[in-house]
Amino acid sequence: MLHLIKLSVGTEDVSDLAAWQADRRGQGPDGLPRHVTRMWPKRAEEVLDGGSIYWVIKGVILCRQRVIRFDEVDRGDGIRRCAIVCEPGLVRVAATPKRAFQGWRYLAAGDAPRDLAPGREAEEPLPPALQAALAEIGVL
């Protein structure tokens, strides 16, 4: 199994990402959340074998979504794009600092942050900057 990791640019926190995905702009014609990118994963089959997309918000990996498929997107400009189609809902993960990068990257299963323990996902999240600082010193 292989995962993807992606910056959620302009997102303030996990609830902000959830709100964007609930809006029609963050959904495909089937109502599922998706992210459109120009790059098509060469290792798509490995990602589709149970992989997720891990979202980096304000320099910290905070949540993930299982990837269900990749759809080709045609916007009429001759550029082939890929929609990363995900399951609805965000799974909070242990806050893990991540430096900025462009596009998306592969993330090995062994390097992925663990999901928050049952019952913790309902806790009020700390501000991303505080989560990043605590994760850097090994508290989270």
HELIX and SHEET records of a PDB file:
HELIX    1   1 VAL A   14  ALA A   22  1                                   9    
HELIX    2   2 ARG A   24  GLY A   26  5                                   3    
HELIX    3   3 ALA A   44  LEU A   48  1                                   5    
HELIX    4   4 ALA A  109  ASP A  111  5                                   3    
HELIX    5   5 ARG A  120  ALA A  122  5                                   3    
HELIX    6   6 PRO A  128  GLU A  136  1                                   9    
SHEET    1   A 6 ARG A  34  THR A  37  0                                        
SHEET    2   A 6 ARG A  80  CYS A  86 -1                                        
SHEET    3   A 6 VAL A  60  ASP A  74 -1                                        
SHEET    4   A 6 SER A  52  ILE A  57 -1                                        
SHEET    5   A 6 LEU A   2  LEU A   7  1                                        
SHEET    6   A 6 TRP A 104  ALA A 108 -1                                        
SHEET    1   B 4 ARG A  34  THR A  37  0                                        
SHEET    2   B 4 ARG A  80  CYS A  86 -1                                        
SHEET    3   B 4 VAL A  60  ASP A  74 -1                                        
SHEET    4   B 4 VAL A  91  PRO A  97 -1                                        
END                                                                             
